[in-house]
């Protein structure tokens, strides 16, 4: 089977368009990551200024401890939220690459099947068994690919589920740690208040 110059040019054009589309999607993902990181930096700087002002205005150790306790949970929640955003950006970009790869593979499979069919029509007499073997091998390769693709999708779904579970667990742990620290600070403040001598003015 020979290819005409038009077929070769069309194939090159389609491949170039695919490459440009994937490059654009990759840059879009990088752009989203840069925007996310810039927003995180701006927010963090503003919050650090605010926290520093609050820390400088405390009057005693209990207030400082209470301030620190109040900052633990939001920081953990923001870290989990940041991880989720990064994961969403990566997943979105990866899913586009997967979609394009699947479309390309399906197109290549159709082209291969068309080529084999053309060869079978033009094959010399007695080569039917060879053509049947080639067709069988192509069918087996396609079936193997579909099995791997299904297994990969299941693995990705499991990984996403595990990520969500880990993110929820981290958020819950941060909330529990914040609550426990607050309770400890309250007990310490109460104990310090009982032990502190009062002086009459």
C-alpha positions as a Markdown table, in Angstrom:
| # | Residue | x | y | z |
|---|---|---|---|---|
| 1 | Unk | 0.0 | 0.0 | 0.0 |
| 2 | Unk | 1.4 | 3.4 | -1.0 |
| 3 | Unk | 0.5 | 6.7 | 0.4 |
| 4 | Unk | -0.2 | 9.7 | -1.8 |
| 5 | Unk | 1.5 | 13.1 | -1.0 |
| 6 | Unk | -1.9 | 14.4 | 0.0 |
| 7 | Unk | -2.3 | 11.6 | 2.6 |
| 8 | Unk | 1.1 | 12.2 | 4.0 |
| 9 | Unk | 0.5 | 16.0 | 4.2 |
| 10 | Unk | -2.9 | 15.4 | 5.9 |
| 11 | Unk | -1.3 | 13.1 | 8.4 |
| 12 | Unk | 1.5 | 15.6 | 9.2 |
| 13 | Unk | -1.1 | 18.4 | 9.6 |
| 14 | Unk | -3.2 | 16.3 | 11.9 |
| 15 | Unk | -0.1 | 15.3 | 14.0 |
| 16 | Unk | 1.0 | 19.0 | 14.2 |
| 17 | Unk | -2.5 | 20.1 | 15.3 |
| 18 | Unk | -2.4 | 17.4 | 18.0 |
| 19 | Unk | 1.0 | 18.5 | 19.1 |
| 20 | Unk | 0.0 | 22.1 | 19.3 |
| 21 | Unk | -3.2 | 21.2 | 21.2 |
| 22 | Unk | -1.3 | 19.2 | 23.8 |
| 23 | Unk | 1.4 | 21.9 | 24.1 |
| 24 | Unk | -1.4 | 24.5 | 24.6 |
| 25 | Unk | -3.0 | 22.3 | 27.3 |
| 26 | Unk | 0.4 | 21.8 | 29.0 |
| 27 | Unk | 1.0 | 25.5 | 29.1 |
| 28 | Unk | -2.5 | 26.1 | 30.4 |
| 29 | Unk | -1.7 | 23.7 | 33.3 |
| 30 | Unk | 1.5 | 25.5 | 34.0 |
| 31 | Unk | -0.3 | 28.8 | 33.9 |
| 32 | Unk | -2.9 | 27.6 | 36.4 |
| 33 | Unk | -0.1 | 26.4 | 38.7 |
| 34 | Unk | 1.7 | 29.8 | 38.5 |
| 35 | Unk | -1.6 | 31.6 | 39.2 |
| 36 | Unk | -2.3 | 29.4 | 42.1 |
| 37 | Unk | 1.2 | 29.8 | 43.5 |
| 38 | Unk | 1.0 | 33.6 | 43.1 |
| 39 | Unk | -2.3 | 33.7 | 44.9 |
| 40 | Unk | -0.9 | 31.6 | 47.7 |
| 41 | Unk | 2.1 | 33.8 | 48.1 |
| 42 | Unk | 0.0 | 37.0 | 48.1 |
| 43 | Unk | -2.4 | 35.5 | 50.6 |
| 44 | Unk | 0.4 | 34.2 | 52.8 |
| 45 | Unk | 2.2 | 37.5 | 52.9 |
| 46 | Unk | -0.9 | 39.4 | 53.8 |
| 47 | Unk | -1.8 | 36.8 | 56.5 |
| 48 | Unk | 1.7 | 36.9 | 57.9 |
| 49 | Unk | 1.6 | 40.7 | 58.3 |
| 50 | Unk | -1.7 | 40.4 | 60.1 |
| 51 | Unk | -0.5 | 37.6 | 62.3 |
| 52 | Unk | 2.7 | 39.5 | 63.2 |
| 53 | Unk | 0.6 | 42.5 | 64.2 |
| 54 | Unk | -1.5 | 40.4 | 66.4 |
| 55 | Unk | 1.5 | 38.7 | 67.9 |
| 56 | Unk | 3.1 | 42.0 | 68.7 |
| 57 | Unk | -0.1 | 43.2 | 70.4 |
| 58 | Unk | -0.4 | 40.3 | 72.9 |
| 59 | Unk | 0.0 | 41.1 | 76.5 |
| 60 | Unk | 1.0 | 37.8 | 78.0 |
| 61 | Unk | 2.0 | 34.2 | 77.2 |
| 62 | Unk | -1.6 | 32.9 | 77.4 |
| 63 | Unk | -2.7 | 35.3 | 74.7 |
| 64 | Unk | 0.3 | 34.3 | 72.5 |
| 65 | Unk | -0.5 | 30.6 | 73.0 |
| 66 | Unk | -4.1 | 31.2 | 72.2 |
| 67 | Unk | -3.1 | 33.1 | 69.0 |
| 68 | Unk | -0.8 | 30.3 | 68.0 |
| 69 | Unk | -3.5 | 27.7 | 68.6 |
| 70 | Unk | -6.0 | 29.7 | 66.5 |
| 71 | Unk | -3.5 | 29.6 | 63.5 |
| 72 | Unk | -2.9 | 25.9 | 63.5 |
| 73 | Unk | -6.2 | 24.7 | 62.0 |
| 74 | Unk | -6.5 | 27.3 | 59.2 |
| 75 | Unk | -2.9 | 26.6 | 58.1 |
| 76 | Unk | -3.5 | 22.9 | 57.8 |
| 77 | Unk | -6.8 | 23.5 | 56.0 |
| 78 | Unk | -5.1 | 25.8 | 53.5 |
| 79 | Unk | -2.3 | 23.3 | 52.9 |
| 80 | Unk | -4.9 | 20.6 | 52.1 |
| 81 | Unk | -6.8 | 23.0 | 49.9 |
| 82 | Unk | -3.6 | 23.9 | 48.0 |
| 83 | Unk | -2.9 | 20.2 | 47.5 |
| 84 | Unk | -6.4 | 19.7 | 46.2 |
| 85 | Unk | -6.0 | 22.5 | 43.7 |
| 86 | Unk | -2.6 | 21.2 | 42.4 |
| 87 | Unk | -4.1 | 17.7 | 42.1 |
| 88 | Unk | -7.1 | 19.1 | 40.2 |
| 89 | Unk | -4.8 | 21.0 | 37.8 |
| 90 | Unk | -2.6 | 17.9 | 37.2 |
| 91 | Unk | -5.6 | 15.6 | 36.8 |
| 92 | Unk | -7.3 | 18.0 | 34.3 |
| 93 | Unk | -4.1 | 18.2 | 32.2 |
| 94 | Unk | -3.5 | 14.5 | 32.4 |
| 95 | Unk | -7.0 | 13.7 | 31.3 |
| 96 | Unk | -6.7 | 15.8 | 28.2 |
| 97 | Unk | -3.4 | 14.0 | 27.3 |
| 98 | Unk | -5.1 | 10.7 | 27.9 |
| 99 | Unk | -8.1 | 11.7 | 25.7 |
| 100 | Unk | -5.8 | 12.7 | 22.9 |
| 101 | Unk | -3.7 | 9.5 | 23.2 |
| 102 | Unk | -6.9 | 7.3 | 23.1 |
| 103 | Unk | -8.2 | 9.1 | 20.0 |
| 104 | Unk | -4.8 | 8.8 | 18.3 |
| 105 | Unk | -4.6 | 5.1 | 19.2 |
| 106 | Unk | -8.2 | 4.5 | 17.9 |
| 107 | Unk | -7.3 | 6.3 | 14.6 |
| 108 | Unk | -4.1 | 4.3 | 14.3 |
| 109 | Unk | -6.0 | 1.1 | 14.9 |
| 110 | Unk | -8.6 | 2.0 | 12.2 |
| 111 | Unk | -5.8 | 2.9 | 9.8 |
| 112 | Unk | -4.0 | -0.4 | 10.5 |
| 113 | Unk | -7.2 | -2.4 | 10.0 |
| 114 | Unk | -7.8 | -0.5 | 6.7 |
| 115 | Unk | -4.3 | -1.3 | 5.6 |
| 116 | Unk | -4.7 | -5.0 | 6.5 |
| 117 | Unk | -8.0 | -5.1 | 4.7 |
| 118 | Unk | -6.4 | -3.5 | 1.6 |
| 119 | Unk | -3.5 | -6.0 | 1.7 |
| 120 | Unk | -6.0 | -8.9 | 2.1 |
| 121 | Unk | -7.9 | -7.8 | -1.0 |
| 122 | Unk | -4.7 | -7.5 | -3.0 |
| 123 | Unk | -2.9 | -10.5 | -1.5 |
| 124 | Unk | -2.0 | -13.4 | -3.8 |
| 125 | Unk | -4.1 | -16.6 | -3.6 |
| 126 | Unk | -3.2 | -18.9 | -0.7 |
| 127 | Unk | -2.2 | -16.1 | 1.7 |
| 128 | Unk | -5.5 | -16.1 | 3.5 |
| 129 | Unk | -4.0 | -17.8 | 6.5 |
| 130 | Unk | -1.3 | -15.2 | 6.8 |
| 131 | Unk | -3.8 | -12.4 | 6.6 |
| 132 | Unk | -6.0 | -14.1 | 9.2 |
| 133 | Unk | -2.9 | -14.3 | 11.5 |
| 134 | Unk | -2.2 | -10.6 | 11.1 |
| 135 | Unk | -5.8 | -9.7 | 11.8 |
| 136 | Unk | -5.9 | -12.0 | 14.8 |
| 137 | Unk | -2.7 | -10.4 | 16.1 |
| 138 | Unk | -4.1 | -6.9 | 15.7 |
| 139 | Unk | -7.3 | -7.9 | 17.5 |
| 140 | Unk | -5.3 | -9.4 | 20.3 |
| 141 | Unk | -3.2 | -6.2 | 20.6 |
| 142 | Unk | -6.4 | -4.1 | 20.7 |
| 143 | Unk | -7.9 | -6.3 | 23.4 |
| 144 | Unk | -4.8 | -6.2 | 25.5 |
| 145 | Unk | -4.7 | -2.4 | 25.2 |
| 146 | Unk | -8.4 | -2.1 | 26.2 |
| 147 | Unk | -7.7 | -4.3 | 29.3 |
| 148 | Unk | -4.7 | -2.2 | 30.3 |
| 149 | Unk | -6.7 | 0.9 | 29.7 |
| 150 | Unk | -9.5 | -0.3 | 32.0 |
| 151 | Unk | -7.1 | -1.4 | 34.7 |
| 152 | Unk | -5.4 | 2.0 | 34.5 |
| 153 | Unk | -8.7 | 3.9 | 34.8 |
| 154 | Unk | -9.5 | 1.8 | 37.9 |
| 155 | Unk | -6.1 | 2.5 | 39.4 |
| 156 | Unk | -6.6 | 6.2 | 38.8 |
| 157 | Unk | -10.1 | 6.1 | 40.4 |
| 158 | Unk | -8.7 | 4.3 | 43.4 |
| 159 | Unk | -5.8 | 6.8 | 43.7 |
| 160 | Unk | -8.3 | 9.7 | 43.5 |
| 161 | Unk | -10.4 | 8.1 | 46.2 |
| 162 | Unk | -7.4 | 7.6 | 48.4 |
| 163 | Unk | -6.3 | 11.2 | 47.8 |
| 164 | Unk | -9.7 | 12.4 | 48.9 |
| 165 | Unk | -9.7 | 10.2 | 51.9 |
| 166 | Unk | -6.2 | 11.4 | 52.9 |
| 167 | Unk | -7.2 | 15.0 | 52.4 |
| 168 | Unk | -10.2 | 14.5 | 54.6 |
| 169 | Unk | -8.2 | 12.7 | 57.2 |
| 170 | Unk | -5.6 | 15.5 | 57.2 |
| 171 | Unk | -8.3 | 18.1 | 57.7 |
| 172 | Unk | -9.9 | 16.1 | 60.5 |
| 173 | Unk | -6.5 | 15.6 | 62.2 |
| 174 | Unk | -5.8 | 19.4 | 62.0 |
| 175 | Unk | -9.2 | 20.1 | 63.5 |
| 176 | Unk | -8.6 | 17.6 | 66.3 |
| 177 | Unk | -5.1 | 19.0 | 66.9 |
| 178 | Unk | -6.4 | 22.5 | 67.0 |
| 179 | Unk | -9.1 | 21.5 | 69.5 |
| 180 | Unk | -6.7 | 19.6 | 71.7 |
| 181 | Unk | -4.2 | 22.4 | 71.7 |
| 182 | Unk | -6.9 | 24.9 | 72.5 |
| 183 | Unk | -8.1 | 22.7 | 75.4 |
| 184 | Unk | -4.5 | 22.4 | 76.7 |
| 185 | Unk | -4.0 | 26.2 | 76.4 |
| 186 | Unk | -7.3 | 26.8 | 78.3 |
| 187 | Unk | -6.3 | 24.4 | 81.1 |
| 188 | Unk | -2.8 | 26.1 | 81.3 |
| 189 | Unk | -4.4 | 29.5 | 81.4 |
| 190 | Unk | -6.8 | 28.4 | 84.1 |
| 191 | Unk | -4.0 | 26.8 | 86.1 |
| 192 | Unk | -1.9 | 29.9 | 85.7 |
| 193 | Unk | -4.9 | 32.1 | 86.8 |
| 194 | Unk | -5.3 | 30.0 | 90.0 |
| 195 | Unk | -1.7 | 30.1 | 90.9 |
| 196 | Unk | -1.1 | 33.8 | 90.2 |
| 197 | Unk | -1.2 | 35.8 | 93.4 |
| 198 | Unk | -3.5 | 38.7 | 93.4 |
| 199 | Unk | -2.3 | 42.0 | 94.8 |
| 200 | Unk | -4.6 | 44.7 | 96.0 |
| 201 | Unk | -4.1 | 48.1 | 94.5 |
